[in-house]
Structures are given as structure tokens and as C-alpha cells.
């Protein structure tokens, strides 16, 4: 269940209304079920597969009217109001508090309010929202800014706080002229080879390009480090997790452009996920990644130009760091092929070390799941996930 910041701290700073969650959690406890709770510091919009709309808190939106630089911003100056820019993590612009302090106060309030659910083990895990859609990434591929799959997306670092951070980094490096973002990186729906920055042999691999991409990715890592340190403090002794998006399009090009704009510095000659895994390991957090059900061949048939490779995204960096890995499906899944692919990725038969996912979140429960053969297929999938032998009744 998502605990929406915009619902709970809606009207005034540090005035939390947990009443609806109390009622829900009471029902869950009576049913003898457990809770995985997501600290959702982003807005809920149309990109989650339903019609629910939950904006950021009203008092934050009011601040944003006079100071729109609290939001991630693209090259054209368009603001993304889905979540707060990491540029204000340490800036006291939220009525005297920094963004990180706001997140910590919210998490601490939740921990105190639901103490008995933690003590009784009913709350089994806290997933900490760290960016767009609750995932650790920049909002680089926003549909409301015109993005369509499989566009490469755009860098989101043009608010004045991140620009100031970039200037400091360039000066510290001794190259003040590098205090700028790429001007040849295309637009949301560009293809890599149509841009000077992401094309094969492009500026992404120049001295400046490597400096900029390293800075851009480091901002993401620093945000995760700061928030997870406080989450570990707020939820001491509890399991925590972080969601990392499976950005699979353009994976088979040299630059991995869609990953770069999202903040994953993962071109073909560099492992961009190892530093993320190390931050998670430092704070004892599990990694939850999306798109476990996608198949490379399906992607080639539907979008051959995307050069996608979802299966290449099973993050070996997480295994190598020794952290737990969980997953969820990126798209609605009701068919046996999709379920079988999930099983294959959750429990790889050919892994020499016998590694497997420690959890899988199915998205999402809706009326379609109960239509036709969908529920029996889902029941079969759940049994197989739990290691039960299932007879194949399909003709």
C-alpha cells in the first residue's frame, strides 16, 4: 500500500492525518495479512494504470507557485510537479525545512503512529520513495511533456538549485566552462543516433560528457544516500527497500541514452548500477526493480527500433553487492507466457549460485484479473511461485 505524502500532510506542514490508513491497517491485521508500505513522496497520476489523482501536499504546491525551482525542470524550462527536485534536499525552502527533513519527519510520524504494527511484525517492509513514480530516477520520460515510448527522454537538471550544484562541481574540477548541460542531446522522442550527444562516438563519451554524466548520476546517488540514512534511523530494525526502474529501451546501443537521462550512468563500457547497489548495501536496503515479465523478443516485434533488452537488465550488480533483490511487473500481466517469464527471472534455473528473488509484487489487482481464464492462470502462477507442483491443463 502507498502512503501518499499528498494525502497525509496535505494542508499544513507537520500536520499528519493517518486516519484512513489506520482503518485500512486494522482490516489487514484482522485478515491476518502483512503489509508492505511505500513512503510515496511523489504525486499519483495517470501513469500508474488507473484514474486516481493525488497531487503533492497543498502547502508544497503553494510554495511552488512562487518558487517553481523546487521541481525538476527540463531544458525548455518546463516544470515536472510529480516530485521535488533533489536540488532542494539541503535547501530550507519548505517553510523552514529542507526536503530531506520533510521526508524524515513524515517517516518518523508514520513509525510512531503505527508502532504496534511494527512491533507485531504486521508491517513487514517499508519501501522508500526516492523520485518519479516512487523510483530512484529523474522524471526524464514524462508523458505530460510529450514523451512517447521509446523516446530517449531529456535531462532534468535545469532548476536553479541543480544548476548551482553543477557550477560548483565544474569549478571544483577546474573547468568552469563545463558548468552547462548538453545542448545537443535531442528531445524527449529523439533516437540516440539522431543526436550529437548520444550517437555512437558522440559527446557522451568526451571529457565533458563523462564529467556531466558522472555529476548527474552522483546527484541521484547522493539523494538516495541521504534519504536512506534517515529512513534507517526512522525505521530502525525494519526491512527497507528501494525501487529502481527497468529502463530497457535503447539498451543495445552504445550510449544507453534512456538510462543516461534517467540518471543511470550505464553506457556499454561502464556498470552504472554497481554504485547504486553499494549505496543500498550501505543502508541495508533491498533492491526492487521493474519489468521482470518483459521479453526481448516481444519488444523487438512491437518496437524493433527501440533495441530493447529487458533481460539484460537483471541487475548483476545487486547480486554482486550481496543485497536482496525483489521485483514487480512493469505492465499488466494476465497470460501464462508473462507469468512464466516472471518465474524464470525470479528463480533462474541456470544460476550457478542458486540465487533467486526474495519477493515479487504483482501489479495490479483489478477487475480484468477476474475475467475469463485470467484468475485460474494467476492462481497457477502463485502456486508455482511458492514451489507447488502444478499440472498443465492447457491444451
N, C-alpha and C positions, 0 to 999 in steps of 0.2 A: 504494500500500500504506500502511495505517495503522501507524505505530509507536506502540504503546499504552504510555503512561506507566505504567499499572497493571500491565503485564507486565514492563517493563524495570527499573523502580525499585521492584519490588513489596515487598521485605521490609525494607530499611533505607535511610535517606537516603544518596544519592550512591554507592550500590552498584548498578551497572548491569549487567544481563545482556543482551547483544546477540547471544547465540549463535544463536538461531533466525533472526534477521534476517540474520546472516552467511551461513547456509546458503542461505536464500532468495535473497539478492542474488547469491550465487555462481551459482545456477541461471540467474537473469535475465541475468547477464553472459555465460554460456556460450551462451545463446539469442540473443545479440546484440540484446537489447531494452534499453529505457531505463526508468528509474524516476522516478515522481513520488511523493515520500514525504510523508506527512502526519504532523506532530507532533501526536499526539492526546492532549490533556490532559484528556479527558472520559472518562466510562465508556462502554463499549459495551453497549447493552441491546437490548431487543426492538424499538426504533424504527428499526433500520437494515435491516429486511427479512429477518432471519434469526434463528437461535436462539442466537447466540454471546453470552456474557455475560462482560465483562471489567470489573470494578469499578476504582475508583481504588486506588492503592497501599495495602497493608495498614497501613503505618505512618501514612498520612494518615487512614485510616478510624478508627484508634485515637485520633488527636488529636481527630477529630470527635465521638467518644463523650463526651469531657469538655468539648469546646468546639464545639457544633453550629453556632455562628455563623460558622464557616468556610464554610458552604454558603449558597447563595441561599435566601431564606425568603419565604413569601407572608404575606398579612395574617392568616391563621388560625394562623400560626406553624409551618406545615408546611415541612420542610427538603427541598431538592432535592439529592440526593447525586450528581447527574450530573457536576457540575464545581464548582470552588471559586468562592466569591463574589469579585467584583472588589474588594470592601471590604478584603480582606487582601493586595492587591497590594503594599502597602508596610508591612505589619504582620509582625513577626518571631514568628509563631505556629507555624511549621512546623519545630520543633526548631531554633530559632535563625535560620531563614531566612525571608525573605518569599516570597510566592507567585511573584513575578516572578523572584527569584533562583533558585528551584527550576526554573522553566521554562528560564531561561538555562543553568543547569548541565546540564540534560538535553540541550538543543540543542547545547551545546559538546561534550559527551561523544559525541554522535552524529557530529558533524563530525570529531572526531579519530579515532574508531573506523573511520569509513568514508572516510577521506581519499582512498584510491586511487580510489574510485568517483566522487568529486567531480573529482579530477584528470583521470580518463579520460573525463569527461562522461557517465558512465552514469546518475548521478543528475542529471536534467535540471531538476528543480524541487522546492522544498520548500514545502508548504502548511502554514501555521502555525495550529494550532487556537486559537481565541480565545473559546470559550464553549460553550454547549449544542450537542451534535451536531458539535462542531468548528467551528460557525458563529459569526460575530460577532453575538451576540444574547443576551438574557436567556432563561432557560428558562421563558418565560411561558405556553406551551401544553403542559404536561406531562400525558401520558395517565395516568401513575400518580397524579396528583392529581385525576383525574376529567374532564379536558378532553376534549371531542369536537369535531371539525370541524363547523361553523365558529364555535365559541365565540371570544369576543374575548380570552380569556386574562386573566391577572392580573399586576399589578406585582410584581416580585421584589426588594424592597429593604428587607426588614424584619429582616435580621440586624443586630446591634448596630453593626457597623463601618460599614455604609452609612447607618444611621440617624444615627450620629455625623457622618458626612460631610454628610448633609442638614442637620443642625443648624448646622454651620459655615457652609454655603452660605447658609442663611436669615439667620443673624446678619450675615454679610458684606453681604447685600443690605439690611440694616436692617429686616427683618421677621421677628423671631424666631418669631412665631406661624405662619409658613409652614413650620416645621420638622416637617411631618407629611405623610403620604401621603394621597391622596384616600380619603374614606370612602364615596363614592357611585359607585364605578367598577364595581359589579357583581361577578360571579363568573366563573369560567372559561368557563362556557357561556352567559353573557348575550349578548344582542344590543345593539348600541350604543344604540338608541333606547329601550331599557328601563332605561337608567342615566342618572343626573343628570350624570355627568361627560362621557360620550361622545356624548350625544344632540345633535342639531342645536341650536346655540346653547348647548350645555352648558358646564360649568365648565372643560373642557379649553382653552377659548379665553378664560378670565378671566385677570386679572393673576396670581393664584395658580397657576392651571392652567398658564399659559405658563412661570412660574418653575419649577414642579415638573418639567414635561416637559423643559425645557431642561437642568435638573440631571441628570435620569435619563439623558438621551441623552449628556450630557457625560461621565458616568462610563464609558459604553461607549467613547466616543472616546478618553478618557484611557487606558483599558486597552489599546486597540489601539495607541496611540502608544507606550506603554511597552514592550509585548512586541515590537512590530515593530522598535523601535530596537535591542533586544538580539538579535533574530533576524538583523538586518542585520549586526550585529557577529559573531555566531557563524557565519553563512554568507556571509561577505564574497565578493562576486563571483558568487554563485549567484542564480538566479531564485527569488523567493519570491512566494507568493500567499496570499490570504485568501478564505475562503468567506463569502458573505453570503446569508442565506436569502431566498427569494422569497415574502414573506408577502402573498398576493394577495387573501385574503378580507376583505370589508368595504372594499375599495379604492374602491368607488364611493359611499361615504358621506363626509360632510364631515370627520369626525374621523380616519378610518383607524385605528379603535380597536385592531385586532390588531397593527398596526405599532407603535403607541404603547407597548403593554405589552411588546413585544419590544425596545424601546429605539430605534426608528427614529422620530424626531420629524418625521413626514411627513404632517401634515394637508393638506387640499386647498389651503391658502394658503401652503404652505411646502415647500421641497425639502429633505427630511431626509437625502437620500443624498449631496448635494454635500459636506458636511463629512467624511463617511466617505471619499469619493473623494480629498479633499485629504490626509487622513492617509495613505492608501495611496500617493498620489503622493509625499509627503514621504519615504517609506521605499522608494520604487521597487518597490512590491508590485503584483502584478496582482490583479484582482477576479474571483472565481469565484462566479457566482450560480446558484441553483437554479430549477427549474420552467420551463425553456426549452421543454418539449414541451407544456405545457398550453395549452388554447384557451378563450377566453372563452365561446364558445357552449356547449362541453361543460360548463363549470362552471355555467352558467345552467340547463341541463337537469337536472343532478343536484342542485345546491344553489341554486335560484333565490333563496333568502333571503340567501345569502352576498354577493350583489352583487360577485362577484369580477371582477377584471380582470387576469389574469396578463400579458397582452400590454402593459398599461400599465406593467409593472414592468421592462421592458427599460431598464436604467439609463442614461439620457442623461447623468447626472452623471459617469459614468465616462468616456464619450466626451469630454465637455466638458473634463474634467481631463487628458485625453491619456494615460490609463493603459490597459494592456491588459485586455481582458475575455475571460474564459473562462466556460464554463457546464457544467452537468450536469443530467440529468433528475431530477425530484423523485419520480416514481412509476415503477413498472416499465413498460417500453415495448417492445412487440414488433410493433406494427402499422404499416402504411405511413403512415397518417394522422399518427400521432405522430412518426414519423421525418421525414415531410415538413415538419411544423411546426418541428421542430428545425433542419432545413436552412434553412428560411425565416428563422428567427431568427439562425442562425449566419452566413448570407450574405445579408443583406437585398438584394433586387434593386433596391429603390427608394431606397436610401440615397444622397443626392446626393454624399457624400464617399467612397463606396466602402468604408465601414468594415465590418469583419466580426470575428467572434470569432476569437481566436488559438488556442483549444483547446476541446475538448469531451470530458468524461468520461462514459462510458456506465456506468450503474449498473443492474443488476449482472450479472456472469457467473453463470449458474445453469442448472439442468437444463431449465427451461422454454424457455430460448433455443434449445435443440436439438430442440424438439418441433415436428412438423408443418411449416408454412411459415415458422416464425419465423427459422430460421438463414438461409435464402435472402433473406428481407426484410432481415435485419441486414447480410448481405453486400452487398446492393444499396445500403443506406444508407451503409456505409463507403466504397464506391466513389464514390458521389455526393459525399460529404464531401471526398474527395480530387480532385474535379473530373473524374472519368471519366464519359464518356457511357454511359448505361445505357438499353437498350431496354426499354420497358414490356411485360412479358409477361403482365400481369394482364388477364384477360378482362373 
